[in-house]
Amino acid sequence: MQAVVDALIALLDRGVDLLHRFGALICIPALTLVVTVDVALRYLFNSPFDWSVEFNETMLLLILFGSLPYTTKVNGHIRMELLYRHFHGGMLRLANVLWASAGLFFSALLAVRTAQQIPFLIKINKATEFLGIPAWAPNGFVFVCSVLMSFYFLHLLFYGVRKTADAEDWEARMAEGED
Amino acid sequence: MDPTTIAIAGIVVMLALIALGVPIAFSMAVVGAGGYWMLVGFKPAITQVYINSYQKGSELVFIALPLFILMGQLVYHSRIAVDLYDCVQKWFGRLPGGLAITSVAGCAGFGAVTGSSVAAVATIAPMSMPEMRRYKYDVRLATGSLASAGTLAMLIPPSVILVAYGIWTETSIGHLFIAGVIPGIVLATMYSLYIWGRCLINPEMGPIGPRYTWGEKIGSLYKLGPVLAIFLIVLGGIYFGVFTPTEAAGIGVSGVFFVTLVMGRVTWEGTKAALLDAGRTSAMIFAIIVGGHIIGAFLNVTGVTTGLISWIADLGVNKYVVIAIFVALYLVLGAILDVWGMLILTLPFVFPVIVELGFDPVWFGIFIVIMVEIALITPPIGINVYVMHNLAPDVPLTEIFKGVAPFVVVSLIFVVLLTAFPQMALFLVELAFG
């Protein structure tokens, strides 16, 4: 059973890393480029892109939600560690169960709502005005990210805090507090 | 159960979750969504989660967030700060406590192109600390001035925390940036005057630094060029209405990239690290803002916020007493919460009160950033102090905290001045935007 869970979590990690890299390494430069060129076109040729607003909105969504599961994976969310770092045994387990439950509640609600939205958006065939991006696509992206986050919180709920290779800063911070 | 009781119970549960180490974003989101569910029903609650996550995540104003974070990260990886420090040191190094004043000016200059206080300390300290050691500076003054000066980066625009405040309160980010200029300069000057005065009385604390010829001083000024150019393009563009803060962020990133490319300082590793960090930090801040919005929606439904406003109005206390209470509140919260936590957690309660009392939201943005700055250097969290400790591990944490204590006092004096003279923050805004 443990081997299956480990294999699944390794697969999940790969997918989450890919999403994070896609958002950060592709979407952020694309967003920067379009914002900059748009300003230049407006002032130089009085002719900005018609589609820049919808493009930028989509890119932003991909950046923020693309990195959200990764931030969850590396325990990168802001928290008060003053007491937590001194918890041991049952208290630590309780704190982790609350942490996982809170995260799971939020991500599951978001996953359910976006899942409800997708068939409706497909049915009405809604798309952006200039680029024709179907409205269900970004919804689907958010759904996928919410599901990935839910899996991390489920893992946290049943298996406790995981030490990932790229979570050094969180662990360093925790260690720092124990000075 | 009546809505007020549910609101109070919700707030207690949220604080308990936060105290137990549940990430602040999820503590707020869960209590907000749960409370909404109890009061209005499941469907409206789940819709609140959707609206505040999905729709906020594609609001154009948010674009400034990842882009300004990226701009700071690119500057951090480009070693522009080395040039900045070198130039400032040549001009201020000969003053009593000149090397510490150089740290303050260096951090302020670095803040003008980044907005991250931790990055400011982590960048300036490795250059400044060995110099101050060489000239036998008092370790408390050396480490205290560096840790405190790092906080200036949050106040001097472009500031990521001002972007988040602007998004949350729907206050113009452009106005907030312009409002941060004079307070940033005044606070940096007050820090420098304190160092200068202290070292004038007791010269052994901060001996005079190396001598440079006028030729060397003037020759070093060109090194200020990149920082000055980026700052002027971003702030000047907003001030003169050439572009919006969101566009300024894009131009700023492109500007930094272009300047560092010309200087031959762009590396794939540095750029990649900057991009990945910008993505992660943006997601982290986004999550906490979403949580703040969800709890805000819940509190609105309960009517507790309007109740709080009426209660404060009925008390009939002077509005400056309320500000004094908020100062105390933020000092306490700063001791237990991260800067983002204390900002977003308190805004749903504090901001409506501030508006009702007639304070300008732009002024309050500057006020809250200074309170957050103080939290960065006060125990037991004081993240800048920990960063400083990592860079100078031989100096005990207690010594650094003692070193920053006078700067905390200077900052509190500044809060009083800012409250007494709000024009300090609002003058340029009124001049630029009418």
Interface residues (C-beta under 8 A of the other chain):
Chain A: H20 R21 G23 A24 L25 I28 P29 L31 T32 L33 V34 V35 T36 D38 V39 Y43 V53 N56 E57 T58 L60 L61 I63 L64 F65 G66 S67 L68 Y70 T71 V74 G76 H77 I78 R79 M80 E81 L82 L83 Y84 F87 L94 A95 L98 W99 S101 A102 G103 F105 F106 L109 L110 V112 R113 T114 Q117 P138 N139 V142 E176 D179
Chain B: L17 I18 A19 L20 G21 V22 P23 I24 A25 F26 S27 A29 V30 A33 G34 A45 I46 T47 V49 Y50 S53 Y54 G57 S58 E59 L60 F62 I63 P66 L67 L70 V242 F243 T246 E247 A249 G250 I251 V253 S254 K272 L275 L276 A278 G279 R280 S282 A283 M284 F286 A287 I288 I336 L337 D338 W340 G341 P380 I381 Y386 H389 N390 L397
